[in-house]
């Protein structure tokens, strides 16, 4: 089949219909710009859903990939490999963690974290200490365990009996957590900023309270930093700006800056429960993925880049506020760093997808977080000029929707 025969309509004929992709097909990109099959240019404020942290086709990432491709692609977990150990050392040296487990996706990292929590409780406390507390509108992946832990029942309904002993509470409600948590709780899993659930930041007091309650009840505090980690909030990991240290942290998305990789970070005293044979993955710690992630880590863990994320956040907030002065469509702009959400007001409630489609029509790629929030997650190295150009395009999208 030639490229000329590959069209968007082919998707509807041969793919499982669990996605609804846009009509355009991106074929190449550079930095924060992508081009489709018809050579139409788009400014990308999606970052592959907070994945392409350094934009498209970054030359240093390409170089790291090609160098490793000429050495070894895959060795399996019968062996270790140099890129894996190098990346693990960087993660340990720059975070609270002492031990690292590599996987391929955020869901797999969270699956490992939840299994770890259950195993730690089993080994050290009681077989009955199995409860996992999670939060409504949270999102932790699409495996059956992680999608059940996620606080959006529509994603887990209809697949039969769900994994048991998972309790959902209101995010940022410490009083509710105090009433619910007990010595039967083995873990509390939460995002320091709910991404899919509407770009909702955590209250610092809530984060501190979760930490204290986990300590009191010998439960692991699991921070799902799949979307917030690796510079997205202007910190290497979001926990660093909250004054709270979790027991387990999961990372993916930006960790490989576009190459699939994930990690679960924890302390030795907890990691010891995952003895040989208790958990595993064929592709986790893949040399290609780890080689790219090593270079991505070096580029992202840079004070200049991280400070730039915070400065660009302020620029985006200001430009979005200026647009709202003119169009009066947003109730608020929330989020942190370059993970921002524009929450639609009552007049435009439920119409986020319309703004996404209108943006694509004028050459701008944005995201939604539910039906009521327009989400922005651009590359961390996007230029100020590109942000301004993107907001000029976004103005045209706002005009198109509001003048209907």
C-alpha positions as CSV (number, residue, x, y, z in Angstrom):
1,X,0.0,0.0,0.0
2,X,1.4,3.4,-1.0
3,X,1.3,6.5,1.2
4,X,-1.2,8.0,-1.2
5,X,-3.7,5.3,-0.3
6,X,-3.3,6.0,3.5
7,X,-6.1,8.4,4.4
8,X,-8.1,9.3,7.5
9,X,-11.0,7.3,6.1
10,X,-8.9,4.1,6.3
11,X,-8.9,4.5,10.1
12,X,-12.7,4.1,10.1
13,X,-12.4,0.9,8.1
14,X,-9.7,-1.0,9.9
15,X,-9.1,0.4,13.4
16,X,-10.9,-0.5,16.6
17,X,-13.2,2.5,17.1
18,X,-12.1,3.5,20.6
19,X,-10.7,6.8,19.4
20,X,-12.1,9.7,17.4
21,X,-9.0,11.2,15.7
22,X,-9.1,14.5,13.9
23,X,-9.5,14.4,10.1
24,X,-5.9,15.5,9.5
25,X,-2.9,13.1,9.8
26,X,0.4,14.5,11.1
27,X,3.3,13.2,9.1
28,X,6.3,15.2,10.3
29,X,7.2,17.8,12.9
30,X,10.0,20.0,14.1
31,X,10.0,21.7,17.5
32,X,6.5,22.9,18.3
33,X,5.2,22.7,14.7
34,X,3.7,19.7,12.8
35,X,2.6,19.3,9.2
36,X,-0.1,17.0,7.8
37,X,-0.4,15.0,4.6
38,X,-1.4,18.1,2.7
39,X,1.6,20.1,4.1
40,X,-0.7,22.2,6.2
41,X,1.2,23.6,9.2
42,X,0.0,23.5,12.8
43,X,1.3,25.0,16.0
44,X,1.3,22.2,18.6
45,X,0.1,23.1,22.1
46,X,-0.7,19.4,22.9
47,X,2.8,18.0,23.2
48,X,1.4,14.6,22.4
49,X,-0.7,15.0,25.6
50,X,2.2,16.3,27.7
51,X,4.6,13.8,26.2
52,X,6.8,15.6,23.6
53,X,8.4,17.7,26.3
54,X,11.2,18.9,23.9
55,X,9.0,19.1,20.8
56,X,9.2,17.0,17.7
57,X,12.4,15.6,16.1
58,X,14.7,17.1,18.7
59,X,18.2,16.6,17.1
60,X,19.9,15.5,20.4
61,X,17.2,12.9,21.1
62,X,17.4,11.7,17.5
63,X,21.2,11.3,17.9
64,X,20.8,9.4,21.2
65,X,18.3,7.1,19.6
66,X,20.4,6.4,16.5
67,X,23.5,5.8,18.5
68,X,21.8,3.2,20.6
69,X,20.0,1.7,17.6
70,X,23.4,0.8,16.3
71,X,24.4,-1.0,19.5
72,X,21.5,-3.1,20.9
73,X,17.7,-2.7,20.8
74,X,16.5,-5.2,23.3
75,X,18.0,-7.6,25.8
76,X,15.1,-8.7,28.0
77,X,15.0,-8.7,31.8
78,X,17.3,-11.8,31.9
79,X,20.1,-9.1,31.7
80,X,20.4,-5.5,32.6
81,X,21.9,-2.9,30.3
82,X,23.9,0.3,30.5
83,X,21.2,2.9,29.4
84,X,18.8,1.5,32.0
85,X,21.4,1.8,34.8
86,X,22.4,5.2,33.8
87,X,18.9,6.5,33.8
88,X,18.0,4.8,37.1
89,X,21.1,6.5,38.7
90,X,20.0,9.9,37.4
91,X,16.5,9.4,38.8
92,X,17.8,8.3,42.2
93,X,20.4,11.1,42.4
94,X,17.8,13.8,41.6
95,X,14.7,12.6,43.6
96,X,13.8,11.1,47.0
97,X,14.0,7.6,45.5
98,X,16.4,4.8,46.2
99,X,15.0,2.2,43.8
100,X,13.6,2.3,40.2
101,X,11.4,0.0,38.2
102,X,11.0,0.7,34.5
103,X,7.9,-0.1,32.4
104,X,6.4,1.1,29.1
105,X,3.5,3.4,30.0
106,X,2.0,5.4,32.8
107,X,-0.6,2.7,33.4
108,X,2.0,0.1,33.8
109,X,4.0,2.2,36.3
110,X,0.8,2.8,38.3
111,X,-0.1,-0.9,38.1
112,X,3.4,-1.6,39.6
113,X,2.9,1.0,42.3
114,X,-0.5,-0.4,43.4
115,X,0.8,-4.0,43.4
116,X,3.8,-2.8,45.4
117,X,1.5,-1.2,48.0
118,X,-0.6,-4.3,48.4
119,X,2.6,-6.5,48.7
120,X,4.2,-4.2,51.3
121,X,1.0,-4.4,53.4
122,X,0.9,-8.2,53.0
123,X,4.5,-8.6,53.9
124,X,4.7,-6.2,56.9
125,X,1.2,-5.8,58.3
126,X,-1.8,-8.0,57.5
127,X,-3.4,-9.8,54.5
128,X,-6.5,-7.7,55.3
129,X,-4.7,-4.4,54.8
130,X,-5.8,-4.1,51.1
131,X,-7.8,-0.8,50.8
132,X,-6.6,1.7,48.2
133,X,-8.0,5.2,48.4
134,X,-8.2,7.2,45.2
135,X,-10.1,10.3,44.1
136,X,-13.0,11.2,41.9
137,X,-11.9,12.5,38.5
138,X,-8.5,11.0,38.9
139,X,-6.9,9.2,36.1
140,X,-4.2,6.5,36.5
141,X,-4.3,4.5,33.2
142,X,-6.3,1.9,31.3
143,X,-5.4,-1.4,32.8
144,X,-8.3,-2.8,34.7
145,X,-6.7,-2.2,38.0
146,X,-5.6,1.3,37.2
147,X,-8.8,2.3,35.4
148,X,-10.7,1.2,38.5
149,X,-8.5,3.2,40.7
150,X,-9.2,6.2,38.5
151,X,-12.2,8.1,39.7
152,X,-14.2,8.1,36.5
153,X,-16.5,5.2,36.5
154,X,-17.5,5.6,32.8
155,X,-14.0,4.3,31.9
156,X,-14.3,1.2,34.0
157,X,-18.0,0.3,33.8
158,X,-19.1,-2.5,31.5
159,X,-16.1,-4.8,31.8
160,X,-17.3,-7.1,34.5
161,X,-16.4,-7.3,38.2
162,X,-13.9,-4.7,39.2
163,X,-10.9,-5.1,41.4
164,X,-12.0,-4.8,45.0
165,X,-11.1,-2.6,47.9
166,X,-10.8,0.7,46.1
167,X,-12.5,3.7,47.7
168,X,-13.0,7.0,45.9
169,X,-13.2,10.3,47.7
170,X,-13.4,14.0,46.8
171,X,-10.1,15.5,45.7
172,X,-8.8,18.2,48.0
173,X,-11.2,17.2,50.8
174,X,-9.1,16.4,53.8
175,X,-12.0,16.0,56.2
176,X,-13.5,13.2,54.0
177,X,-10.1,11.5,53.9
178,X,-9.7,11.7,57.6
179,X,-13.0,9.9,58.1
180,X,-12.3,7.2,55.5
181,X,-8.7,6.2,56.0
182,X,-7.9,3.4,58.4
183,X,-5.3,0.8,59.3
184,X,-6.8,-1.4,56.5
185,X,-5.7,1.2,54.0
186,X,-2.5,0.2,52.2
187,X,-2.2,3.2,49.9
188,X,-3.5,6.6,48.9
189,X,-2.9,7.3,45.2
190,X,-3.4,10.8,43.8
191,X,-2.1,13.2,41.1
192,X,-0.5,16.5,42.3
193,X,-2.6,18.1,39.6
194,X,-5.5,16.2,38.1
195,X,-4.8,16.3,34.3
196,X,-7.6,14.3,32.6
197,X,-10.0,15.3,35.3
198,X,-9.9,19.0,34.4
199,X,-6.4,20.4,35.1
200,X,-7.3,20.8,38.8
201,X,-4.3,21.6,41.1
202,X,-3.8,20.1,44.5
203,X,-4.2,22.3,47.6
204,X,-0.8,22.3,49.4
205,X,-2.6,21.8,52.8
206,X,-4.3,18.7,51.3
207,X,-1.1,17.2,50.1
208,X,0.5,17.8,53.6
209,X,-2.6,16.2,55.2
210,X,-2.5,13.1,53.0
211,X,1.2,12.7,53.9
212,X,0.4,12.9,57.6
213,X,-2.5,10.5,57.4
214,X,-0.5,8.0,55.4
215,X,2.2,8.0,58.0
216,X,-0.4,7.6,60.8
217,X,-2.0,4.5,59.2
218,X,1.1,3.0,57.6
219,X,-0.2,3.5,54.1
220,X,1.9,4.3,51.1
221,X,1.5,7.7,49.5
222,X,1.6,7.2,45.8
223,X,2.1,10.3,43.6
224,X,1.0,9.7,40.0
225,X,3.3,12.2,38.2
226,X,2.8,10.6,34.8
227,X,1.5,13.9,33.4
228,X,3.0,16.4,35.9
229,X,6.5,15.0,36.1
230,X,9.7,15.8,34.2
231,X,9.5,19.6,34.2
232,X,5.9,20.0,33.3
233,X,5.1,22.2,36.3
234,X,8.4,24.0,36.4
235,X,9.9,21.6,38.9
236,X,11.6,18.4,37.9
237,X,8.7,16.6,39.7
238,X,5.7,18.5,41.1
239,X,6.1,17.1,44.6
240,X,9.2,19.2,44.9
241,X,7.1,22.4,44.9
242,X,4.7,21.1,47.5
243,X,6.9,20.4,50.5
244,X,5.7,16.8,50.5
245,X,7.7,13.6,49.7
246,X,5.7,10.6,48.5
247,X,6.6,7.0,49.2
248,X,6.1,6.0,45.6
249,X,6.2,8.2,42.4
250,X,5.2,7.2,38.9
251,X,6.5,8.9,35.8
252,X,6.0,8.4,32.1
253,X,4.9,10.7,29.2
254,X,7.7,13.4,29.3
255,X,10.2,10.9,30.7
256,X,11.0,9.7,27.2
257,X,10.0,13.0,25.5
258,X,8.1,11.0,23.0
259,X,9.6,7.5,23.2
260,X,7.5,5.1,25.3
261,X,8.9,4.6,28.8
262,X,7.7,4.8,32.3
263,X,9.2,4.4,35.8
264,X,8.1,3.7,39.3
265,X,10.3,5.3,42.0
266,X,10.4,4.2,45.6
267,X,12.5,3.6,48.7
268,X,14.5,0.4,49.3
269,X,12.4,-0.6,52.3
270,X,9.3,-0.8,50.1
271,X,11.1,-2.0,47.0
272,X,12.3,-5.1,48.9
273,X,8.8,-6.5,48.7
274,X,9.1,-7.0,45.0
275,X,11.4,-10.0,45.2
276,X,12.5,-12.0,42.1
277,X,9.5,-13.2,40.2
278,X,6.8,-11.0,41.9
279,X,6.5,-8.5,39.1
280,X,8.0,-8.0,35.6
281,X,7.7,-6.7,32.1
282,X,9.3,-7.8,28.8
283,X,10.1,-4.4,27.4
284,X,10.6,-2.4,30.6
285,X,14.0,-0.8,30.7
286,X,14.4,-1.2,26.9
287,X,17.9,0.1,25.9
288,X,16.4,2.3,23.1
289,X,13.9,3.9,25.4
290,X,16.4,4.5,28.2
291,X,19.0,5.9,25.9
292,X,16.5,8.6,24.7
293,X,15.2,9.2,28.2
294,X,18.8,9.7,29.4
295,X,19.3,12.5,27.0
296,X,15.8,13.9,27.7
297,X,16.5,13.9,31.4
298,X,19.8,15.9,30.9
299,X,18.0,18.5,28.8
300,X,15.0,18.8,31.0
301,X,16.8,18.8,34.4
302,X,18.3,22.2,33.6
303,X,17.6,25.2,35.9
304,X,17.3,27.5,32.9
305,X,14.7,25.3,31.1
306,X,12.7,24.7,34.4
307,X,12.6,28.4,35.2
308,X,11.6,29.1,31.6
309,X,8.6,26.9,32.1
310,X,7.4,29.1,35.0
311,X,7.9,32.2,32.9
312,X,6.1,30.8,29.9
313,X,3.2,29.8,32.3
314,X,2.8,33.5,33.2
315,X,2.9,34.6,29.6
316,X,0.2,32.0,28.6
317,X,-1.9,33.0,31.6
318,X,-1.7,36.7,30.6
319,X,-2.5,36.1,27.0
320,X,-5.4,33.8,27.8
321,X,-6.7,36.4,30.3
322,X,-6.5,39.1,27.6
323,X,-8.5,36.9,25.3
324,X,-11.1,36.3,28.0
325,X,-11.4,40.1,28.5
326,X,-12.5,40.2,24.9
327,X,-14.6,37.0,24.5
328,X,-15.8,36.2,28.1
329,X,-15.7,32.5,27.6
330,X,-13.6,31.3,30.6
331,X,-14.5,30.9,34.2
332,X,-10.9,30.6,35.2
333,X,-7.4,29.6,34.0
334,X,-5.9,27.0,36.3
335,X,-3.0,24.5,36.4
336,X,0.7,24.8,36.8
337,X,3.7,25.4,34.6
338,X,2.9,24.3,31.0
339,X,-0.1,22.2,32.0
340,X,-2.9,24.8,31.9
341,X,-6.7,24.5,31.7
342,X,-9.1,27.1,30.5
343,X,-12.4,26.3,32.2
344,X,-15.4,27.3,30.2
345,X,-18.1,29.4,31.9
346,X,-21.8,28.6,32.2
347,X,-22.6,30.1,28.8
348,X,-20.2,27.7,27.0
349,X,-20.5,24.7,29.3
350,X,-19.9,21.4,27.7
351,X,-18.5,22.8,24.4
352,X,-14.7,22.3,24.9
353,X,-14.6,19.9,21.8
354,X,-15.9,22.7,19.6
355,X,-13.0,25.0,20.6
356,X,-10.6,22.1,19.9
357,X,-12.0,21.6,16.4
358,X,-12.1,25.3,15.7
359,X,-8.5,25.6,16.7
360,X,-7.4,22.8,14.4
361,X,-9.2,24.6,11.5
362,X,-6.9,27.7,12.0
363,X,-3.7,25.7,12.4
364,X,-3.6,25.2,16.2
365,X,-3.6,21.9,18.1
366,X,-5.0,22.0,21.6
367,X,-6.5,19.4,24.0
368,X,-9.6,19.1,26.2
369,X,-9.9,17.7,29.7
370,X,-13.5,16.6,29.9
371,X,-16.3,18.5,28.2
372,X,-15.7,21.8,30.0
373,X,-11.9,22.4,29.9
374,X,-9.6,23.4,27.1
375,X,-6.1,22.0,28.0
376,X,-2.7,23.2,26.9
377,X,0.4,21.1,27.3
378,X,3.0,22.4,24.9
379,X,6.7,21.5,24.6
380,X,8.6,22.9,27.6
381,X,11.0,24.6,25.2
382,X,8.4,26.3,23.1
383,X,9.4,29.9,22.4
384,X,7.6,33.0,23.7
385,X,7.1,34.0,20.0
386,X,5.4,30.7,19.3
387,X,3.2,31.1,22.4
388,X,2.1,34.5,21.1
389,X,1.5,33.2,17.6
390,X,-0.5,30.3,19.1
391,X,-2.7,32.7,21.1
392,X,-3.3,34.8,17.9
393,X,-4.6,31.6,16.3
394,X,-6.6,30.7,19.3
395,X,-8.3,34.1,19.1
396,X,-9.6,33.1,15.6
397,X,-10.9,29.9,17.1
398,X,-12.7,31.8,19.8
399,X,-14.2,34.1,17.2
400,X,-15.4,31.1,15.2
401,X,-17.2,29.5,18.1
402,X,-18.6,32.6,19.8
403,X,-19.9,34.1,16.6
404,X,-21.9,31.0,15.7
